[in-house]
Amino acid sequence: MRLKLYSTLDKKITQLQPLHEKRVGLYACGFTVYDYTHIGHLRKYTMDDVLIRALRYGNQNLAEKIGVDLQSYEVTFVQNVTDVGHLASDADTGEDKLEKGAKKYGKSVWDIAHEFEAYFFKSMDLMGNLRPDVSCRATEHIQEQLDMVIELERKGYTYIIEGDGVYFDTSKFPEYGKMAGLDVSQQEEGARIGLVDGKRNPADFALWKFERPGENRAMVWPSPWHERSFPGWHIECSAMAMKYLGEQFDIHTGGIDHIPVHHTNEIAQAEATTGKKPFVRYWVHHNHLHINGEKMSKSLGNFFTIDDVLERGFHPMALRLLFLTAHYRSEMNFTWENLEGAQKAYEKLLKAVSMLEENSVLISQLGESAVTHVTAFFESIRNDLNTAQAVSVVWSVIKDSSVEDAEKKTILLEFDKILGLGLSTARETLEEIGKAQVTQIEEIPEEISQKVGQRELARKNKDFATSDKIRNELLKLGWSVEDTSVGPVTVKIKRP
Ligand SMILES: [Zn+2]
């Protein structure tokens, strides 16, 4: 459908005008495969998925009925896999992420990359996110990256720091930092990026890095400048995006943390290479997910993956529904209580849909009330993906007694082509959820029921520290305890 989108480049919402009338090229900064995909990533990629589904959505009959342009775009969705070790900081210093992951898990960098890529896609599939049309690994596009750096060198945008790497000279690109609103002249060395000896300007960044003596890196390639060298971490996205989408394309997505460095550098190196502006018209940036008001990190113990969600007995689509209730450009705070609420809402939604008659109606037969809801839904999505409002329309439809069941069925399934909540298989999912929780008392082993008893005693004594501790022990053993009005109910958690 024809969307109005916010672009960080011109900081306003405008009607999307793709370079080619019916086609959209979209590049999403992918995942660095050195550790587990966490729920912060899941939020970003789920909202990318909604954007792609919305662009692909088309329905001429409905468009005529509601007067909203619902012509579909042919979307080419490209997403990279960062499997070459870039450095742990945005600066061109620090430890290599892949090497760090390999050390941590006691495996080779190639194994780490392979396993965490598989985990990423498993997480995406569970969230119902469509696979990219092109999934490209950085290590399989070394030549393209190299060609780009050679071209930049030929055009005079680079310089070499001996024993360190090839750097982009930002003073030769006057528009550097425009999107991020950076005032480069005010930058002090080391203020934004780490100190690298020999850099001409603070914002200059590495295009290609050289292995240091004694470093013995696992991933190195020969280049015109050094026998054992590797790409800097920004070049891969520009090189691969251009290979699959052309020198200019329509939409580039990523997290807001990419605005000041990664995407700023992408614009500079890409536009300097081709001489064409803008490299990308719509820069779509996703805001952060916080956990209980804090930044997610392993040291805080609030680093959660899709497996943590499943092990606590939640359905991945409940998490998807939760994500949809916040705008992608807003910060979102995740708590397990919120997810519990979303799980209940999701089950309610499934029940409501599965209770509707099998019959549906033709779009042309929709009555006035139904049309009002449909208009509200698509206007919300069209307006820079206001998914929160769109979800509220879903509930209005369910509650509205002036809309017939058959009409409800038709329009809810139509909405779900964008929301991706799996409503067309509502009944099966309900059954599946029912099966996931086995509550027969006789199946609970002695060890578990003893712990449940101890926990109940602690709770009665208002010793919540102990009761929480036991609850966590139970969770680790694969059992969850729910406190209900009739006492604790012990539930075996379904393993993925
Ligand atoms: Zn990127």
Residues whose N, C-alpha, C, O or C-beta is under 5 A from the ligand:
A	BS01	ZN	C29 C237
